[in-house]
């Protein structure tokens, strides 16, 4: 025998959910260790469609910064960026 149809639509949420067998924070440490999510602006996401391309671009930028600093120069970030800090440096 089938259960009677619910009166709620498929997209409607109930006010409270019951998770009797759930463990709060079960995966939180694993999540913190292995997750680093960054949201890209649409034009960047179009130019850098996957994590490999993002990582390659960031490595190239870091290499430019390191070479500039090694020659005694100072990298101030892209034009028009007020808050730019060098990666790996503590203020």
Phi, psi and omega per residue, in radians:
X1 nan 2.334 -3.133
X2 -1.337 2.647 3.014
X3 -1.249 2.591 3.084
X4 -1.166 2.578 -3.122
X5 -1.112 2.452 3.118
X6 -1.284 2.630 3.113
X7 -1.434 -0.295 3.132
X8 -1.424 2.597 3.054
X9 -1.340 2.920 -3.100
X10 -1.134 -0.461 -3.102
X11 -1.653 -0.122 -3.109
X12 -1.416 2.378 3.131
X13 -1.752 2.621 3.043
X14 -1.505 2.843 -3.097
X15 -1.233 -0.519 -3.071
X16 -2.513 2.441 3.097
X17 -1.997 2.608 -3.124
X18 -1.983 2.080 3.100
X19 -2.074 1.343 -3.032
X20 -1.136 -0.522 -3.117
X21 -1.777 0.089 -3.077
X22 -1.367 2.655 3.078
X23 -2.068 2.080 -3.103
X24 -1.148 2.275 3.070
X25 1.242 0.399 -3.070
X26 -1.017 -0.653 -3.068
X27 -1.965 0.205 -3.020
X28 -1.086 -0.714 -3.139
X29 -1.174 -0.734 3.104
X30 -1.091 -0.700 3.126
X31 -1.116 -0.807 -3.127
X32 -1.117 -0.642 -3.122
X33 -1.253 -0.654 -2.970
X34 -1.961 0.203 -3.077
X35 -2.175 2.267 3.056
X36 -2.497 1.588 -3.052
X37 -1.711 2.289 3.094
X38 -2.255 2.299 3.099
X39 -1.601 2.208 -3.133
X40 -1.657 2.570 2.998
X41 -1.118 2.667 -3.059
X42 -0.936 -0.727 -3.115
X43 -1.190 -0.554 3.072
X44 -1.269 -0.698 3.120
X45 -1.098 -0.568 3.110
X46 -1.244 -0.683 -3.118
X47 -1.372 -0.508 -3.099
X48 -2.169 1.408 -2.958
X49 -1.322 -0.233 -3.114
X50 -2.495 2.975 -3.060
X51 -1.138 -0.543 3.115
X52 -1.112 -0.791 -3.132
X53 -1.159 -0.642 3.087
X54 -1.134 -0.829 -3.139
X55 -1.104 -0.716 3.106
X56 -1.083 -0.755 3.137
X57 -1.132 -0.755 3.138
X58 -1.155 -0.669 3.086
X59 -1.112 -0.684 3.107
X60 -1.116 -0.733 3.102
X61 -1.107 -0.780 3.120
X62 -1.064 -0.669 3.113
X63 -1.125 -0.716 3.088
X64 -1.091 -0.769 3.134
X65 -1.088 -0.796 -3.125
X66 -1.098 -0.752 3.134
X67 -1.143 -0.703 3.125
X68 -1.097 -0.782 3.132
X69 -1.172 -0.650 -3.126
X70 -1.123 -0.515 3.104
X71 -1.494 0.093 3.124
X72 1.572 0.058 3.124
X73 -1.430 3.014 3.128
X74 -2.287 2.208 -3.140
X75 -1.554 2.184 -3.105
X76 -1.878 0.077 3.103
X77 1.617 3.087 -3.133
X78 -1.178 2.680 3.131
X79 -1.032 2.420 3.101
X80 1.454 0.033 3.135
X81 -1.726 1.968 -3.104
X82 -1.313 -0.671 -3.066
X83 -1.964 1.565 3.111
X84 -2.212 2.226 3.081
X85 -2.086 2.580 3.082
X86 -1.248 2.373 3.135
X87 -1.179 2.361 3.099
X88 1.550 -0.023 3.126
X89 -1.861 2.443 3.051
X90 -1.747 2.319 -3.103
X91 -1.318 nan nan
